[in-house]
Amino acid sequence: MWQGILKKVFSVRDKVALNLSGETDAEKPFIEHLEDLRTMIVRMVTTLVVSTIGTFVFYQELFKIILYPLVLAGLCKDMEEARTYLVNIGVAGPFMMAINVSLITAVIISFPLLLIFLLQFILPGLKPNEKKLLWPAIGIGTGLFLGGANFAYWVVLPKALMFFDQFAESVGAKQMWEISEYITFSTRFILVFGIAFELPVIVMALVKLDILNFKIMKNTWRHALVAITLFAAIITPTPDVLTLMLMSGPLYFLYAICVYLAYLLEKKDKEAYPEYYAQIEKDEKELEKEVADDWDNENYNPWSTAGDEDDDLKDEYQKPAATPSAPPPDVEKSAGSTVESPAVDYDNLNAGEDQSSVMLDEEEPSPPDREKTTEELAREDEERSRGV
């Protein structure tokens, strides 16, 4: 299964490289793709390990930062109360908490490098002038990631904590949050929102690769809203509607910005290459005229019977005339009428045709007599004796 998935990913990578470099012989062997993938993974893992070791030194300060949403949610008055709000029931709970916080902080800090390694693998064959354009894209992607993480930290996470605390009070449950579960919940929240805010980078990359354009995005915006809602429902750590709306709302706004940016890019390209886009519009109009399907017509009614009679008459005219292979059977006539057999013209028969194939109408034989019973025979004998 994994080999099949990798082959599909590598085929897409070959196609992207062919489109970017313009070479006709850009396909690479499977082993070289694996080597590039291994290089990317090694670089990412090395960057994360070094960053995690560096941030682990400041785990106490990081722990204070991750506790501050408790104060923002109104569950604790100050940081001193927040430090005693959580409980620990595991032997290695505080240590794993420090590792978890350090790792998430390392991902946030080293995100620009991770994005560079990922783009180098996904977009091979870039020209020198195109590589210069990567830096603005990386800057925008890093800004969006930090924006999503900050939005989750200052807005979404406190509201989610407040919601779950109030819900626990409504059912009469006493809140005792374990330290490792709280750290996992909070860091996942922040990381998920940061990744979700990378939607404009992904969409604009697809627009730049001519996979998406303004016309497609404009006609399918309803489908995009449904897809964003499903994505937010899957990626959010909690199943509540409040968190879903807090994530999907900004994503709707970011997608609208992507549609506008796609419009600006297409407008700029039309001004730079007017003949190319004029030819595309001409081809689209000719294709719409040639492919005139009734199902694409707004006035088409599939239940209408108009035109069926004309079709039947047309089919009837197109049918060949029927030539019977044998004369039709005689029509029964009432009793007392004479039945005349049709005359056969033996002079017009073909010379080589067997005359025995011409069959004259004959009288149908009467059905055989039914065998009489003993009583009927006795009754006939008695009538015969009386007559004598």
C-alpha positions in Angstrom: 0.0 0.0 0.0 2.8 2.5 1.0 4.6 1.7 -2.2 1.6 2.6 -4.3 1.1 5.8 -2.4 4.7 6.8 -2.9 4.5 6.0 -6.6 1.5 8.4 -6.9 3.3 11.1 -5.0 6.4 10.7 -7.0 4.5 10.8 -10.3 2.9 14.1 -9.2 6.4 15.4 -8.3 7.7 14.4 -11.8 4.8 16.3 -13.4 5.4 19.4 -11.3 9.1 19.3 -12.2 8.3 19.0 -15.9 5.9 22.0 -15.7 8.5 24.1 -13.9 11.6 23.3 -15.8 10.1 22.7 -19.2 12.4 19.8 -19.9 11.1 16.9 -22.0 13.2 14.3 -20.2 12.6 15.1 -16.5 11.3 11.8 -15.2 13.5 10.3 -12.4 13.8 6.7 -11.2 11.9 5.5 -8.1 15.2 5.2 -6.1 16.1 8.8 -6.7 12.7 9.9 -5.5 13.2 7.9 -2.3 16.6 9.4 -1.9 15.1 12.9 -2.1 12.4 11.9 0.4 15.0 10.5 2.8 17.0 13.7 2.5 14.0 15.9 3.3 13.0 13.7 6.3 16.6 13.7 7.7 16.8 17.5 7.4 13.4 18.0 9.2 14.2 15.5 12.0 17.6 17.0 12.6 16.1 20.5 12.7 13.4 19.4 15.2 15.9 17.6 17.4 18.3 20.5 17.6 15.4 23.0 18.2 13.8 20.8 20.9 17.1 20.5 22.8 17.5 24.3 22.6 13.9 25.0 23.8 14.0 22.3 26.6 16.4 24.6 28.5 13.6 27.1 29.0 10.9 24.5 29.9 9.9 26.4 33.1 9.2 29.6 31.2 7.3 27.6 28.5 5.2 25.9 31.1 4.2 29.3 32.5 3.2 30.4 29.0 1.0 27.3 28.4 -0.7 27.9 31.8 -1.7 31.4 31.0 -4.9 30.4 29.0 -6.3 29.3 32.4 -6.1 32.8 33.6 -7.6 34.1 30.3 -10.5 31.7 30.7 -11.2 33.0 34.2 -10.5 29.6 35.8 -7.6 31.0 37.8 -7.0 34.5 39.2 -3.3 34.6 38.6 -0.3 32.5 37.6 0.3 31.3 41.2 -3.2 29.8 41.3 -2.8 28.4 37.8 0.4 26.5 38.9 -1.6 24.6 41.6 -4.7 24.1 39.4 -3.5 21.0 37.6 -2.8 17.6 39.2 -0.3 14.9 38.4 -1.1 11.2 38.6 1.8 9.8 36.6 5.4 9.3 37.6 6.9 10.8 34.4 4.0 13.2 33.8 5.9 16.5 34.4 8.9 15.4 32.4 6.8 14.3 29.4 5.0 17.6 29.7 8.2 19.5 29.4 9.2 17.4 26.3 5.8 18.0 24.7 5.9 21.8 25.2 9.5 22.0 24.0 8.7 20.0 20.9 5.7 22.2 19.9 7.8 25.3 20.6 10.5 23.9 18.4 8.0 23.3 15.5 6.8 26.9 15.8 10.3 28.4 15.9 11.8 26.2 13.1 8.7 26.4 10.9 10.4 28.5 8.1 13.2 25.9 7.7 10.7 23.0 7.7 8.6 24.8 5.0 11.8 25.3 2.9 12.7 21.6 3.1 9.1 20.7 2.2 8.9 23.1 -0.8 12.3 21.9 -2.1 10.9 18.3 -2.2 7.4 19.2 -3.7 8.7 21.8 -6.2 11.8 20.4 -7.8 13.4 21.9 -10.9 12.9 25.5 -9.9 14.9 28.1 -11.9 17.0 30.7 -10.2 14.5 33.5 -10.7 11.7 31.2 -9.4 13.7 30.3 -6.3 13.8 33.9 -5.4 10.0 33.9 -5.3 10.1 31.2 -2.6 11.3 33.6 0.1 8.1 35.8 0.0 6.0 32.6 0.0 7.9 31.3 3.0 7.5 34.6 4.8 3.8 34.6 4.1 3.4 31.0 5.2 5.3 31.6 8.4 3.2 34.7 9.2 0.0 32.7 8.6 1.2 29.9 10.8 2.1 32.3 13.6 -1.2 34.1 13.2 -3.2 30.9 13.5 -1.2 29.8 16.6 -1.7 33.2 18.2 -5.4 33.2 17.4 -5.8 29.8 19.0 -3.8 30.8 22.1 -5.5 34.1 22.8 -9.1 33.5 21.6 -10.0 29.9 20.9 -8.3 28.0 23.7 -9.6 30.2 26.6 -13.1 29.9 25.2 -12.8 26.1 24.8 -11.6 25.8 28.4 -14.4 28.0 29.7 -17.0 25.9 27.8 -15.8 22.6 29.1 -15.6 23.9 32.7 -19.1 25.3 32.6 -20.4 22.1 31.0 -18.8 20.1 33.8 -20.5 22.3 36.4 -23.9 21.9 34.7 -23.8 18.1 35.2 -22.4 18.5 38.8 -18.9 17.1 38.0 -15.8 18.4 39.9 -13.0 19.5 37.6 -9.6 18.0 38.2 -7.5 18.3 35.1 -4.4 16.2 34.8 -1.2 18.1 33.8 -0.3 15.8 30.8 -3.8 15.9 29.3 -4.0 19.6 29.6 -0.6 20.2 28.0 -1.5 17.7 25.1 -4.9 19.4 24.6 -3.5 22.9 24.6 -0.4 22.3 22.4 -2.5 20.3 19.9 -5.0 23.2 19.7 -2.3 25.7 19.0 -0.5 23.5 16.4 -3.7 22.5 14.6 -4.8 26.1 14.1 -1.4 27.1 12.9 -1.4 24.4 10.2 -5.0 25.2 9.2 -4.1 28.8 8.5 -1.7 27.6 5.8 -4.8 27.2 3.5 -4.0 30.3 1.4 -0.4 29.1 0.7 -1.8 25.7 -0.5 -4.5 27.3 -2.6 -2.2 29.9 -4.2 0.3 27.2 -5.0 -2.4 25.2 -6.9 -3.4 28.4 -8.7 0.3 29.0 -9.7 0.5 25.4 -11.0 -2.7 26.0 -13.1 -4.6 23.3 -11.2 -7.0 26.0 -9.9 -8.1 29.3 -11.4 -10.5 32.1 -10.7 -13.3 30.6 -12.8 -13.2 27.3 -11.0 -13.0 28.9 -7.6 -15.9 31.2 -8.4 -18.2 28.4 -9.6 -17.3 26.0 -6.8 -17.3 28.3 -3.8 -20.2 26.5 -2.2 -18.4 23.2 -2.4 -15.3 24.9 -1.0 -17.3 26.1 2.1 -18.6 22.5 2.7 -15.1 21.1 2.3 -13.7 23.7 4.8 -16.4 22.9 7.3 -15.6 19.1 7.0 -11.9 19.8 7.3 -12.4 22.0 10.4 -14.7 19.3 12.0 -12.0 16.6 11.4 -8.9 18.6 12.5 -10.3 20.2 15.6 -9.3 18.4 18.8 -12.8 18.9 20.3 -16.2 17.9 18.9 -18.0 21.0 20.1 -19.7 23.4 17.7 -18.1 26.5 19.2 -14.6 25.3 18.3 -15.8 24.3 14.9 -17.1 27.7 14.1 -14.1 29.5 15.6 -11.9 27.5 13.2 -14.1 27.5 10.1 -14.9 31.2 10.3 -11.3 32.5 9.7 -10.8 29.8 7.0 -13.8 31.1 5.1 -12.3 34.6 5.2 -8.9 33.3 4.1 -10.5 31.4 1.2 -12.3 34.5 0.1 -8.9 36.3 0.1 -7.5 33.5 -2.1 -10.3 33.9 -4.6 -9.6 37.6 -4.9 -5.9 37.0 -5.3 -6.6 34.5 -8.0 -8.7 37.1 -9.8 -5.8 39.6 -9.6 -3.3 37.1 -10.9 -5.5 36.1 -13.8 -6.2 39.8 -14.6 -2.4 40.5 -14.6 -1.7 37.5 -16.8 -4.5 38.6 -19.3 -2.8 42.0 -19.6 0.6 40.4 -20.1 -0.6 37.7 -22.6 -3.9 38.9 -24.2 -3.6 36.7 -27.3 -3.2 33.6 -25.3 -6.3 34.2 -23.1 -8.3 35.3 -26.2 -7.6 32.0 -27.8 -8.6 30.1 -24.7 -11.9 32.0 -24.5 -12.5 31.3 -28.2 -11.9 27.6 -27.7 -14.2 27.4 -24.7 -17.0 29.1 -26.7 -16.6 26.7 -29.6 -16.6 23.7 -27.2 -19.8 24.9 -25.6 -21.4 25.2 -29.0 -20.3 21.7 -30.1 -21.2 20.0 -26.9 -24.8 21.1 -26.5 -26.2 18.6 -24.0 -29.9 18.8 -23.0 -29.0 18.2 -19.4 -26.9 21.4 -19.4 -29.9 23.4 -20.7 -31.8 25.2 -18.0 -35.1 24.9 -19.9 -34.7 21.2 -20.4 -37.6 19.2 -19.0 -36.9 15.4 -18.9 -40.6 14.6 -18.3 -41.8 16.5 -21.4 -43.3 14.3 -24.2 -43.0 17.1 -26.8 -41.3 15.8 -30.0 -41.9 12.2 -29.3 -44.5 11.9 -32.1 -42.1 13.4 -34.6 -39.5 10.9 -33.5 -41.9 8.0 -33.9 -42.9 9.2 -37.4 -39.2 9.6 -38.3 -38.5 6.1 -37.1 -41.4 4.8 -39.0 -40.3 6.4 -42.2 -36.8 5.0 -41.7 -38.0 1.5 -41.2 -37.7 -0.7 -44.4 -40.9 -2.1 -46.0 -41.9 -5.5 -44.6 -41.8 -8.3 -47.2 -43.8 -11.3 -45.9 -42.1 -14.6 -46.6 -45.4 -16.5 -46.9 -49.0 -15.6 -47.9 -51.2 -14.5 -45.0 -53.6 -17.0 -43.5 -57.2 -17.1 -44.7 -59.7 -15.0 -42.8 -62.5 -17.0 -41.3 -65.8 -16.3 -42.7 -69.2 -16.9 -41.4 -71.1 -20.1 -42.0 -72.5 -20.4 -45.5 -70.0 -18.3 -47.2 -67.6 -19.7 -49.8 -63.9 -19.6 -49.4 -61.9 -18.9 -52.5 -58.3 -19.9 -52.7 -55.9 -17.3 -54.2 -54.8 -17.9 -57.7 -51.1 -18.6 -58.2 -49.4 -17.2 -61.2 -47.2 -20.1 -62.3 -45.9 -18.2 -65.3 -44.1 -15.5 -63.2 -42.4 -18.0 -61.0 -38.6 -18.2 -61.3 -37.4 -21.0 -63.4 -35.1 -22.5 -60.8 -37.7 -22.1 -57.9 -39.2 -25.3 -56.6 -42.9 -25.2 -57.3 -43.6 -27.4 -54.4 -42.8 -24.4 -52.1 -46.0 -22.8 -53.3 -48.6 -24.2 -51.1 -52.3 -23.8 -51.8 -54.8 -23.1 -49.1 -56.5 -26.3 -48.0 -59.4 -26.9 -45.8 -58.4 -27.4 -42.2 -58.9 -31.1 -41.1 -61.7 -31.6 -38.6 -60.6 -32.6 -35.2 -60.7 -36.3 -34.4 -63.8 -37.9 -32.9 -63.8 -38.1 -29.1 -63.9 -41.6 -27.7 -67.4 -42.4 -26.4 -68.1 -43.6 -22.9 -69.9 -46.8 -22.0 -73.1 -44.9 -21.0 -73.2 -43.1 -24.3 -72.8 -46.3 -26.2 -75.6 -47.9 -24.1 -77.9 -45.0 -24.7 -77.3 -45.2 -28.5 -78.2 -49.0 -28.5 -81.4 -48.2 -26.6 -82.4 -45.5 -29.1 -81.6 -47.8 -32.0 -83.7 -50.6 -30.5 -86.7 -48.3 -30.0 -86.5 -47.1 -33.6 -86.6 -50.7 -34.9 
